Amino acid sequence: MELPPEIEKYLLETMEVPLKIARLIPKSQLQKIVDSVRNAVLEWALDLESEGIVGEDMTFTKEEKQLAQSVTYNIQNYIGGSVYGSQIQQGSSHSTQSQTLNINDIEDIIENLKNCINDLGLNEKDKKLLEANISTAESQLSSPAFNKTIVRECFKTIRNILEGITASHIATEIGTKIDSILNQLF
């Protein structure tokens, strides 16, 4: 799965040897999507059947069509992990939505990173780069009017370092939270 162009450009600029950049999605995750959809369709068909809507030979009678109009079926999103800072609206009209940046979330991520930096298995160069970006982000956050652009770039670099060690559960969890913060900073 390709990355957004601005992230790919940034990564290519930071690499000594330019390579094709992509996110890898395990086959098991794709199978989980197919299984979830299959189960949702089966549950829906069973709900219809319990209402007397069976569709013999793939066709529905006039009565079944009328019954089907009164059946409500809620579709849920099947998310395989945590969702942070997400905003979803569905079936609403004339609505507005706003999202504010929670400085406490950023401070929590920074604190988590500082607590686990030695457990991430980073090489010395990446460790120093991570520490420098953490320090820069902390400095900006303590400023009366911090620069979102600087904080965003720090977190982009932090995320890129963590993506290099995605086998670590800690890095994956913090990476998810960083993605949420980056979405709020754009």
C-alpha positions in Angstrom: 0.0 0.0 0.0 1.6 3.3 -1.0 2.2 6.1 1.4 0.8 9.6 1.0 3.0 11.5 -1.5 4.3 14.1 1.1 5.4 11.4 3.5 7.1 9.4 0.7 8.9 12.6 -0.5 10.1 13.3 3.0 11.4 9.7 3.5 13.1 9.7 0.1 14.9 13.0 1.0 16.2 11.5 4.3 17.4 8.2 2.7 21.0 7.7 1.6 19.9 5.1 -1.0 16.5 5.9 -2.5 14.2 2.8 -2.4 10.6 2.2 -3.2 8.6 3.0 -0.1 5.4 1.2 0.8 3.4 0.0 3.7 3.1 -3.7 3.9 -0.3 -5.2 4.9 -0.2 -8.8 6.1 -2.4 -11.3 4.2 -4.0 -12.2 7.5 -5.3 -8.7 8.0 -6.9 -8.7 4.5 -8.4 -12.1 5.3 -9.8 -10.7 8.6 -11.6 -8.0 6.5 -13.1 -10.6 4.2 -14.2 -12.7 7.2 -15.7 -9.7 8.9 -17.7 -8.7 5.8 -18.8 -12.3 5.3 -20.0 -12.5 8.9 -21.8 -9.1 8.7 -23.6 -10.2 5.5 -24.6 -13.5 7.1 -26.0 -11.8 10.2 -27.9 -9.4 8.0 -29.4 -12.3 6.0 -30.4 -14.0 9.2 -32.0 -10.9 10.5 -34.0 -10.5 7.2 -35.0 -14.1 7.4 -36.3 -13.7 11.0 -38.5 -10.8 9.7 -39.9 -13.2 7.0 -37.8 -11.9 4.1 -36.2 -14.9 2.5 -36.0 -14.1 -1.2 -36.7 -17.6 -2.7 -34.6 -18.3 -5.9 -32.8 -14.9 -5.5 -36.1 -12.9 -6.0 -38.2 -11.1 -3.4 -42.0 -11.0 -3.4 -43.8 -7.6 -3.3 -44.6 -8.3 0.4 -41.0 -9.1 1.2 -39.8 -5.8 -0.4 -42.3 -3.9 1.7 -41.2 -5.6 4.8 -37.5 -4.9 4.0 -38.2 -1.2 3.9 -39.0 -1.3 7.6 -36.0 -3.3 8.7 -33.1 -1.3 10.1 -29.7 -2.8 10.0 -26.7 -1.0 11.7 -23.4 -1.4 10.0 -20.4 -1.2 12.3 -16.8 -0.4 11.4 -14.4 -3.2 12.1 -11.2 -1.7 13.2 -8.3 -3.9 14.1 -6.6 -1.5 16.5 -6.9 1.6 18.5 -8.4 4.8 17.1 -7.1 8.0 18.5 -8.4 11.5 17.7 -10.9 10.2 15.2 -14.0 12.1 14.1 -16.8 10.3 12.4 -20.2 11.6 11.6 -22.8 9.5 9.9 -26.4 10.1 8.9 -26.4 13.7 10.0 -27.4 16.9 8.2 -26.5 20.5 8.7 -23.9 19.5 11.3 -20.5 20.9 12.0 -17.4 19.3 13.5 -14.3 20.7 15.1 -11.3 19.1 16.7 -9.0 20.8 19.1 -5.4 19.9 19.7 -5.0 18.4 23.2 -1.5 19.4 24.5 -1.9 16.7 27.2 -1.9 14.0 24.4 1.3 15.3 23.0 2.9 15.5 26.4 1.8 12.0 27.1 3.4 10.7 23.9 6.6 12.5 24.7 6.7 11.1 28.2 6.0 7.5 26.8 8.8 7.9 24.3 11.2 9.2 27.0 10.3 6.2 29.2 10.8 3.5 26.6 13.6 5.0 24.4 16.2 2.5 25.7 13.8 -0.4 25.1 13.3 0.3 21.4 16.5 -1.2 20.2 17.6 1.8 18.2 21.0 2.3 16.8 22.9 5.3 18.3 22.2 7.6 15.4 18.5 7.0 15.5 18.4 7.3 19.3 20.1 10.7 19.2 17.8 11.9 16.4 14.8 10.7 18.4 16.1 12.4 21.6 16.7 15.7 19.7 13.2 15.7 18.2 11.7 15.0 21.6 13.6 17.8 23.1 12.6 20.2 20.3 9.0 19.3 20.6 9.1 19.8 24.4 10.8 23.2 23.9 8.0 24.2 21.5 5.3 23.0 23.8 6.6 25.0 26.7 6.6 28.2 24.6 3.6 30.5 25.1 2.8 30.3 21.4 4.4 27.1 20.1 5.0 26.7 16.4 2.8 23.8 15.1 4.9 23.4 12.0 8.0 22.6 14.1 6.1 20.2 16.4 4.6 18.5 13.3 8.0 18.0 11.7 9.4 16.7 15.0 6.6 14.1 15.2 7.0 13.2 11.5 10.7 12.4 12.2 9.8 10.5 15.3 7.2 8.5 13.4 9.7 7.7 10.6 12.2 6.4 13.2 9.5 4.3 14.8 8.3 2.9 11.5 11.8 1.5 11.1 11.3 -0.7 14.2 7.6 -1.7 13.7 8.3 -5.1 15.0 8.2 -3.4 18.4 4.7 -3.3 20.0 5.7 -0.1 21.8 6.7 1.6 18.6 3.5 0.5 16.9 1.3 1.8 19.7 3.1 5.1 20.0 3.2 5.4 16.2 -0.6 5.2 16.1 -0.9 8.0 18.6 1.6 10.1 16.6 -0.5 9.6 13.4 -3.5 11.1 15.3 -1.4 14.1 16.5 -0.1 14.7 13.0 -3.7 14.7 11.6 -4.6 17.3 14.2 -1.6 19.4 13.3 -2.3 19.6 9.6 
